[in-house]
Amino acid sequence: MKILFIHQNFPGQFLHLAPALKARGHQVLALTAAHNQRESPVETVRYPFPDPAPDPGQTRLGRTFTAMTDRGHRAARAARQLRDRHGFVPDVVFGHCGWGETLFLHEVWPDARHLSYAEFFYGSTGLDVGFDPEFSTDPFDSALSVTARQAHLALAMLHANAALTPTEFQADTFPAAFRDRLTIIHDGIDTARLTPDPSATVTLPDGTTLRAGDEVLTFMNRNLEPYRGYHIFMRALPDVLAARPHARVVIVGGDDVSYGARPPAGRSWKTIFLDEVADRLDPTRVHFTGKLPYDTYMRLMQVTRVHAYLTVPFVLSWSLLEAMSMGCAIVASKTAPVQEVITDGVHGRLVDFFDIDGWATTLTDALAYPESFRSLRHNARAHVVENYDLRSICLPRLIRFVEAC
């Protein structure tokens, strides 16, 4: 078959699937945004983007739809060039519906099978919006804004022949009208590579070398922000370090924003919540690394004694399942996406997202009594191997999903 993938940050969730389909003899091409410079596992075509941001004064509640349809327009024009100038007519078009790129591709290739990677459907209640009152705005205005943001997602799903989503929680965010076209298959975790290593060492960017067995607490996100509980972790940290005078903390992540509101102008969420507790922390024991190369991140997870993970009810991070695959002792937030993969006392420990004292106590105990997590670490890895393994479970299912269409 001829298969076209579309993702503004390709390969994104198609990192393993696209080359696997190419290896099976399919002609695989990717369409991505011009600014995306990530290395691609398959031949790639780029469309020009971004345009100037929509004028909020003119678009108001429709500004997300305007931005997404602008992107969809650019992607469709590039697709038409592929068709008209190069004669490329795919059998399958598979794109992420969250960025607007798939909105008009059925007009270019009406006879293709259109598949959607359906990551999340925003809702005005019960999910991320309004979950943390510290960052909530007027609930009525928020509900209107979120409802408006559903427009491009609903339109993309309307034109999809089938859709893929990685977890039950994420599937449940979609309206009932779309559920019959959703298939739940996770992107997959490379459990053969991501293994425990009792001899692991890692050298941080500041030159500090840590070894498996050291008293290390880790926290990481793509960017350090409230959606992933950075503020809660930082507020619990002083009591943890006071109780464990030899512990070191490694905090991995950038200073930008991936999700949710931006901080006040000229500041970052990282500095805002670090400044809040700085007078109670020993800076020589707290290591902010920024973003790390993947191999360094992997060794850090093999070294850590305890890994903390928090999220509001939103998309589950790959990093949590990867940490489980590496046999980490995990303390995580008792929120719906996490509860799908971790049972408290079986695969890790769960703490109410907002319970700062509970976080401090549980993290302290986990650092002090690592043997109490021995069976939980084993169970965490076994759970990922049995349910999310890339080679034996997820990738074969993903391939069948595409080829069956």
C-alpha positions, 0 to 999 in steps of 0.5 A: 500500500501507499501510506501517508503519515501527517504530523506537525512534529513527525515522527511523533507517535509514529516513531516505530510504526512508520518504519515498521510499515516501510520494512513490510514493503509499503511505500511510506511518506510523511508530511510535516511542518517546515519548522520540524527538523527532527530526524525522520525514519521515512521520506518526508515532505514539508508544508510551510508553517506557521502563519501569523497567529490569529488576531484574538480581537477578531477570532475570540472563541474561534481562534483555535479553530482559525489556527487549526484550519489555517494549518489544515489549509497549508497541509491540504495544499501540500497534499494537492501538490503531491497528488498533482505534481508527483502523482502520489495517491495514497491508499491510507492517510494517517494523521494526528487530529489534534493539530488540524492537519487532517481536516481537508485531506479527504478533499484531496484524496476522497478514495483513501482510507483516512485514519486519525490518531485521536489523542484527547478530546477536550471537555469542560468538566471532569478532565484537565480544565478546572481540575486545579483551582489554583490555576482556574479562571471563571468556570463559565468562560472556561467552559465556553473556551473548551467547548469551542476548542472541540470544533476542529477535533470533532470535524476531524473525527467526522471525516475519519474512517477509523481512529486510534487512541493509546489508553482507555482514559483517553478513549473515554474523553471522546463523545459517545458518537465517536467511540465506535470508530476508536481502537485502543492500542498504545504506541508501545514501550521498548522493554528490551532496551528499557530494563533495570540495570543495578550497575548503572551510572549517570553523569549529570550536566553539572558533572555530578556522577550518580550510581544505582543504590545512591539515594536519588529522587527524580522528577521529569517532564518535557517542561516543568509546569503545573499540568504535570504537578511541578508545583506540588512536587516542589512544595513537598520537596523541602520536607523530603530533603530535611528528613533525608539529609543524604538524598539528591534530587534530579529534576529534568525538563525545560522552561517552556510550556507544553500544556495549560496557561503560560506564567506571568510575562518574563518568568517561567513556572520553573523559577516561580515555584523554585523561588517559593521554596528556595530558602528551604532547599540546599541547592547543592542537593537539587540538580536541574538538568534541563532536557537530557539526551535519551541515553542519559535520561535512561541511565538516570531512570536506572539509577534513581531510587524513587521516581515521582510522577504527577499529572492532572487528568490529561494525556499519560506521559510515555515517561511513566510507562518507560520508568515502570519498564526500567523497574523504578520505584514510583510514587504517582498522582492518584488521577485517572490516567495514572490509575489505568496503569498503576494500582496502589500498592501493586505497581507503585504508590499513589498519592492524592494530587493536592496532598503535599504532606502526603507526597512528602511522607510517601517520598520520604518513606520510599527513599528511607525503605527501598526494600519495601518497593522491591515487589512493586518495582518487579510488578511495574516492569512485568505489567508493562512487559505484559501489556505495553511491550513494543515488539510483541504486543503494540507494534503488531497490533498497530500494523494490523490496524493500518493494514486492515484498513 
